């Protein structure tokens, strides 16, 4: 089974929910490289902070704001924790 089958999109996390990045989809290589440069890489811990008007998440102590299409390209595994 692939990581994609185990993972879910960042957009599926609830506000305050944490997860671990499994991979970033490479359908847009420039976007994938930019996210990599920002530290959004496999194994990085993320926490969703906001869903509207854009997706804001924390990745290893850095807050990032992205549009829906970018958030959908980030596959995570939820770890069941929430920091609300």
N, C-alpha and C positions, 0 to 999 in steps of 0.2 A: 504494500500500500504506500502511496506517495505521501509526502508531507502535506500536499494540497488537500488530500482527503482527510487528513487529521486536523488540519488547521481551519481557521475561520478568518474572515476579513476583519480588519481593525474596526470597520464600521459596525460590526455586530456587537462590540463591547458596549456595556452600559457605562454611563458617566461614573467615574470612580473605580471602575473595574481594571484590574491589571492583567497583563499577559506577557508572553515572551515571543519575540519575533522568530518565526520559522523561516520565512524567506520573503523577498520582494519580487513580485511578478515582473518579468523583463519584456513585457509587450511594448514598453516604451523604454529603450535602453538609456536614454539621457536622463529620464526621471529616476530610473533605478540607480544610476551612478550618483545622481545628486543626493538621493536618500542615503546611499552608502557613505558619502562624504559627510553627511550630517549625523552619522552613527546609527542609522536604522539598518542594522545588520543582524543576521541570525544569532540568537542568544541574547540580544539586547532586551532589557525589561522595559515595558511600556505601560502607561496608565492613561486612560482616556479622561480628559478634563472637561471637554465641551463638544457638543454635537452640532450646535447652531450658533451663528450662521455658517461657520466652517468647523472642521474637525480640528480640535486642539488636543495634543497629547504630549505627555512627558516621556522622553526617551533618555534613560541614563542621566537624569538631572537637567536635561535641556528641554524647554517647551518649544514645540513645533506646531505651526498652524498650516493646515493643508486643505485643499479642496476635496470634494467627495471622490473624484476619480483617483486621486493620489492615495487617499485613505483606503479605498477598495483594493489597491494593489499591494497592500501590506498584509501578509498572512501571519496570524498569531495563534498561539495556543494559550487559551485562558488558563490562569493558574488558580482561579476560584477566589482570589482575594479582592478586597475592596477597601479603599482608603477614604471613605466618605466621612 
